[in-house]
C-alpha cells in the first residue's frame, strides 16, 4: 500500500447542482493502461473480485480508464475483455488509443458478445464506423437508488500515437472542443437529475488536471494514457477546484497492472464531494498466475515452447527512459534475422518482461503486442546520431519520458540524465567497437538498419528515422524475429536476461566523458545494402 489520504471538504462554495436526497457514499476500484498484460493482470483481476465481494451491499463500481488491451490480436483482446466482464465485472470503461490497434472493426470483433459499456464524449465517428454503435457519449448507472453519470474522453493526441488504420472513421476533438463536448454532456446529465458525474479519461495526467479546472459539474476524473502514478490526495495536484469552485478528484494508477486504486467518497445531498479517501495499492502478482494461464489456454489454446528463462529482471519503472535486457535481446533478433548492421526499437514498444520459467511463443508475442511491420533500409551515420540524440534529449526532459529512448543492437551509447549524448560506438558483427564522432557524424557512412514502420513515420515520434533510401518491407513484427532467433540459441533452455550496458545513463554528478575532439576515430565505411 503506497499512501492513504483522507480529506474533509468544507471550504468550497455552495453548489448549483440539483438537490437530491440519497445514499451519499460510493466506493470505486479503478485501474488503467494494463495493455493486455495478462501476467500482471492476475493481481488486478483477483483484487477486483475481492473488492466486489466486500462492497456488495454498498454503492460501488469497478472502472477502467482505457488501454485495457494492446496490439491487433483480436482473439487475445477478446480474452482480456472476457476477464473484465466475467471476473472483474467492470462497470464502465474509457476507450484508449490501444483499444483501436486493430482498427474499429478489430475492436468490434474483440468485444463481440460483451456488454461492457465504453464511453466516448469527445470524438466524432463517420456513419459507417462501428464505433458509432460500440460506444456511447454518456451512460447513467443506478445503485441503491442513486444515479451516477459517466462520460469519457479519448486521447487528444490520438493521431500522433496511433497508426492510420486506427484512425479510420474517427476524429478526436482538440482540447477546446473536448471541453465543450464534455460540458454539453454534463449539462444533459444534470437535466436528468444526475448530480454525481465521473469522467473516464484517457488523455494524460496534465490534460486531466486542466479538464478538472475547466469543467463544471464533474466530480471525479479517472485518468489514463500518461501512466502516471498518483498517490493519495494532495491539494493542487489531484485535488482540484472546478470552474464552479467545487472539489474534483483526479486519479491515475500507472500502467501494466502494477497498481490499482481504491477511492471512497462521500457526497452531500447536492452531489458535492465532502469526504474522500484515495489509496493506491501495489498489485501482488509477480510471477505467472496458474489460474490466468489455465483460463488463457482454455480460450486461446496451448502455445508452443521456445525456451526457458532462468534469470530475468523486472520491467523498468519507466520503460521509456531505462535500459531493458529483454528489449536488447529482441533488438539482437531483429539485427540477426534481417541480417542488418544495426537494429532500433522504440523503448515504449516493449510492453512486458517475460517471467522466469517456460518461454512460449505467446509469452514473446505479448511483450511486443503492437504488431507493427518491420523494415530494412540504409541509414547514415549522421541520421542515426541525430535520431538517438533527439530522442534522448526529448525523453529525458519530459515528464513521462516521451517519446522514449531508442534501444539498440549493433550500437552502444551513453547519455546523461539530462539527455545529452556523450558517446556512441558502432559494434560490428565480430563484436569490435568503433567509436563514432558524435560531434561530426558522417552523412556518407551508411549502415543497414532494421526497425518498424511506427518508428519510420515522418509524422510520428521519431521523424528523423523516415527512410531516405530504398526500403525492404516485411509482413511481421519483432516478436516473430525473437521467436526464430531464440529457438536457435544454444542456451535457449537456460536464458539469463542481463543488461549488458549497451545503453548507459550517467548521473550528471558523475565525471563527464572526454570531449570527442580528444578521442581517436576509425573512419569505417560499412558495406551498403544490396
N, C-alpha and C positions, 0 to 999 in steps of 0.2 A: 504494500500500500504506500503510495507516494506522498499523499497530502490530504488533509481534511480541512475544510474551511467553511464554517457556518457563519452566516450573516443575517442580522435582522435589518430590514429596510424600513426606515421611519422618517426619512428626510425628503422624500420625493413629493412632488406636487399632487394635488387631488386629481383623480382620474376622470377622464371624459368617457370612459368605456361604459357600455350598457351594464347596469347593475343586476346581478342575478344571484339569488340565494342558492348555495350548493355546497357539495363536499369540496373543500379547498386544498386538499393535499394530493400531490402527484409524485410518483417515482418513475424515473427514466433510466433505462440501461441503454448506453449509446456506444457506438464504435464507428470506425470509418477506415477506408483505404486498406482493406485486407487483401485486395488484389488476387483473390482466389488462392491465397497461401493456405492450403488445407492442413498442412502440418501444424502451423502456428494457430490456425483457427480452432483446433481441438479445445484449447483453453477457453476461447471465446464462446464456442458452442455450449460447453458444459456450464460455464458461469451464467450464460443467458437462461438456460434451463433452471438453474438454481434460483435466479432472480425471479422468474415467473412463478415458481413454487412458493417462494417467500411472500410474494405480493398478490396472491390470488384473490384476497378479499379486499384489496385496496386498488385505487386507480393507478395504472402503470402501463408503460409502453416500452417495447424494445425497438430502437430506432437506428437506422443506418444513414450515414451521410455520403454514401456512394463509393464507387470503385470497389464494389464487392467482388468483382472478377477482373481479370485482365487477359488479353490475348484473344485470338479468333477461334479457339477450340470451343464450339458451341455445346458440345456434349459435356465437356468438363465444366463449362459455365453453368449448364443446366443442373449439374450435380451440386454446385455451390448454392444455387437458388433453392434446390431441394432442402439442403441443410437449413437455410434461412427460414423457409416456410414450415417445414415439418418438425424441426427440432427446436430452433431458436424462436420460432413464431414471431418474426419481425413484423411489426405493425405497419410501418411506412418506411420507404427508402427514397433518398435522393438519387438522381442519375448523374454519375460521374463520367468523365471522358472515357474511361476504360470499359464502361458498360457497352460502348459502341465500337470497340476494337474490330468487331466483325461486321460493322455497319448496322443500320437499323433492322435489316432483315435477319441478321445474325442474332441480334438482341431478341427479336420476336421469336426466333427458333429456341433460344435458350430459356425463355420464360413461358414457353408453351405449357399450358396446363397448370400454371402457378397463379395464385391470386394475391401476390404481394403488390400493394399499391405503390406506384412510383409517381412522385410529384415533380413537375417542371412548370415553373411560372414564367421564366424569363427566356423562353425560346419560341420561335415560330417554325411550324412544320408545314412542308408542302402537302397538298391534298393527297398525294399518293404515298406519302411517307407512313410506314407502320407506326411511327411514334405518335401520330395523332390519336391512335386508339390504344396505345400501350401506356400512356401517361395521362395525368390529369393536372390541371392548373392548381387545384387545391382539393382537399378532402376533409370532411368532418367525421370525427370518430367520437362516439359517446361511451363513457364509462361511469358507472354509479350515478347516472342521471346528469352527468356533466358533459358538455360538448367541448371538444378540443379541435381547433383548426390547424391544418398542416399545409404549408406552401413549400416550394422547392426552387433552388437555383442551381443551374448548370454552370460550369466554369466560363467566365467571360473571356478567357484566353483559349477557348475551345479550338479555334482554327490553328493556333500555334502548336498546341500539344497533341494534336491528333492527325491521322493520315486522311487523305482526301476521301477515302471510302467511308470513313466515319462521319464525314460532314455532309454527305449526300442527303438533300431534302431537309437539312436542319440549319437554322440560323439562330445563333445565340446572341442575345442583346448585349450591348456595351453597358458600362456601369450606370450611366444616367437612365437609360431605358430600362435596365433591370430594376432600379429603384422605383420607377414609375409603374412598372408591371406588378411588382410585389405589393406596392401600396394600394393599387387598384383592387388586387385580390384580397388584401387585408380588409379593405373597406367593405367588400362584398360579404366577407365572413361576419364582420361586425353587424352588418344589416340583418344578418340571420340570427343575431343574438349570441354569437360566439365571441367571448372576451378573453380566451386563452389560446394564444396563437404561437406555433412553433415553426420556425424556418429550418428546413433541412437543406444545408448549403454545401455545395462543392466548389467554392470559389477561392478558398485560401484564407488563412487567418487575418491577414492585413485587410483584405477586402471585406471580410465578415465583420470586422470591427467598424469599418466605415458604414456598412449596411445597418448595423445597430444604431449608429448615431443619426442616420438619415431617414429611418422609418418610424412611423407612428403606429403602435398597436401590436408589434411583435414582442413577445416576452422572452423567448429562448431561441438562440441560433446554434444549432448543432452543426459544427463545421467539418470540413474536409479539404482535400486537394493539396494543401501545403505540408501535410504530415507533421503538423506542429503538436508538440506535447504541452497541453495546457493544464496546469495543476491548480486545484483549489479554487478560490475566488479572491480576486485582487482588484481593488478599485482602479479603474483606468486601464486595466489590462484585459480582463474578461468579464468584469462587472462594469457595465457602461450605462449611459443615460440616453434614452431615446429622444426623438425630436420633441415629444410632449413631456419630457422630464420624468419618465418612468424608468425603472430599472430593466436592463436587458442583460441576460447572461449569455456569454459566448463560450462554447466548448470545442475541444478537438482532442483526439486520443492517438496521435502519432500515426503509425502505419503498420501493416503486415501483422495485425493481431497481437502486437507486443503489449498493448494496453487496452482496457475497456473502461468506460466511465459509469459512475452511478451518481445521478443528480436527483436530489429530493427537494421539492419546492412546496411552499405553502402560499396560496393566493389569498387576497382579501375578497370580499363579495363582488368587487368591481373587476376582478381578474388581474389585479396588480400583485406582483410577487412581493411578499413581506418577509419571508424567511427562505433561506436556501442553504443547502449543504452539497458540495461537489467533491467527489472522491475519484481519483484516477488510480486504477489498480493494475499492477503488472500481471500479465497473463501467466499462469503457472506452467504452460506447456513448453517444454524444452526439447523433447525427443518426439519421434514419430508416435502417434496415438494408434494403438492396435484397433481401437473401435473405429476411428476415422478410416484407417487403411482397409478394414473389412468392408465398411459401407462403400468406400471408393471402388474396391474390386467388384462388389456386387453390382454397382452401377456402370462401371467403365471397363470391367474385365481385368484380368491379371496382366501386368506389364512385364516384358522380357527383362531379364537381369543383364546388366552391363558390367558391373564390377562391385567392389566393396570398399567402403571408406573406413579406415582405421583411426584417422585423426582429422579433425576439422577445426575450424574457428567459427565464432558466432558472426552473424551478419553485422557489419559495422553499424554504429548508431545512426549515422547519416551516410548511406552508401554512395551518395553523390560526391562526397569530398574525402573519402578514405580509401586506402588500398584494400583489395579484396582478393584473397588467394584463389577462390573459385573463379572469379572473373578472369584472373590471369590464365588459368587452365583453359577456359573457354576461348580466350583470345589465341592461345597457342594452337588450339584445334583449328581455328579459322585459318591461321597462317599456314599450318601444315597441310590441311586438307585441300586448300585452294592454291597451294604452292606459291606463296607470296613472300616478299621480304619482310613486311610488317602487317600487323592487324590492329584494328582500333575498335573499341566498344564504348558507347556512351554508358558511363558507370550506373546511371539510373535504370538502364535496361535490364540488368540482372536483379530479379525480384526476390530471390530467396537463396539460402545456402542449403545444400543437401546435408542430411543428418548422418551421423555415424551409423554404419550398418550397410545392408544391401543397397546398391545403387541401381535403380531401374531406369528404363527409357523414360517413363513418366516423371520420375524424380528430376531427371535432367531437363525435360521439356518444361516442367513447372518453374525452373529457375529463369527461363527466358521465354515467357508466355506470349510476348507481343507478336510473334510470327511475322517479323519483318522479312525482307528478302535480301540476301547477301549479294554483293557485287565485288568485282575485281577490276582495278584500274591502276593507273600510274599517278603518283603524287610527287611533287617536287619537294626537295629538302626545305625550301623556304615556306611552302604551303603547310607542311606538317608542323614546322616550328611555330608558325604564326597561329595555326589552329589550336595547338596544345597550349601555347602562351595565352591566347584569348580565353579559352575555356577555363584555364587555371585562375586567371585574374577575376573573371566574372563569377566563377563558382565560389572561390574562397572569400569573396567580399559581399556575397548576397546572403540574406537571412536564412534561406532554406537550402543554399548550395546549388541553386540553378545556374546553368543548365546541367552541371556535373562535369567532373574531370573526365578526360579521355583515358581509359585504361588501355594498355598496350601489350603487344608481343613484337619482338624484334627491335624494341627500343627500350631504353631506360631514361628516366628523367627525374630531376629534383626540383622542387619548388619550396618556397617558404609558406608559412601560414597566412601570408598576405596575398598569396597568389603570384608572386614574382618567380619567373622561370630562371633557375640558377645553372642548370647543366642538362645536357641531353647527349645520349650516345645511340648510335646505330649498332645493333648486335647482329652479326651475320650468322649464317646457318651453322658455322663451325664454333659459334659462341664467342667470337672475337669482338671486343668492344672498340668502336671507332668514334672518337669524340666529334661532335658536331659544333661548329662555331655558331652559337645561338645569336650572336650579335651581327653576324654577316652570313646568314644561311644562303646556300646556292639555289638559284632558280633554274639551274640546268641539270644538277644531280637529281635523278629520279629513283623512286622505289616502287615496286609493285605492292599494292595495298589491298587488303580485304576489310570491308566494313559494310554496314547495312544501309538500306535505302532511306531510313529515317535520318541517320547521320548525314546522308548525302543531300538532304533537302536544302535548296537555296533559301527557302523562306522558313527554315526550321531553326533549331538551336545552335547549329554549327555551320553557318553559311559558308565558311572558308573551305569546307570539305565538299562543296559542289564539284563533281568530277570535271576535269579540264581535258582529259584525254579519252580515248576510246574505252568503253565500259563493257565488261562481260557480266551479264546478269545470271543469277541462279535462283531457282524456284524453291528455296529452302532457307531457313534461318540458322543461327549459330548453335541451336540445340542439336540440329542434325549433324553438324561437323563435330560437336562434342561427343555425341554417341559413337560415331565412327572412330574418332581419334582415341577415346578411352578404351574402346574394345580391343585396340591393337597394342596397348601398353603392356609391357611385361609385368608391371606391378599393379595391374588393374584390380587385383583382388586384395591389395594392401595399399590403397591410395592414402597418402598423407597430404592434406591441403595446408600448405605453409606459405606465408607471404615471403617472396624472395627478394623484396626490396627493389623491384624494378621501378616502382614509383615511390619516392621518398618525399615526405613533407617535413621540413625543418622548422623548428621554432625560431622566431626572429631574434630571440635572445642568444641563439647558438651562433658560433663563428660562421661568417659567410664564406662561401667558396671564393677561390681566387678569381679575379676577373679573367674572362675568357681570352683577353688580349695577351695574357701571360702564359697561356696554355698552347701546347703543340697540337696541330691538327693534321690529320691524314686526309688528303683530298681524294676521295674514292668516288668513282662513277659506277653506280650499280647497274648491272645489265638491265636493259629496258625490256618491257613486256613484249612478248611475241604477238 
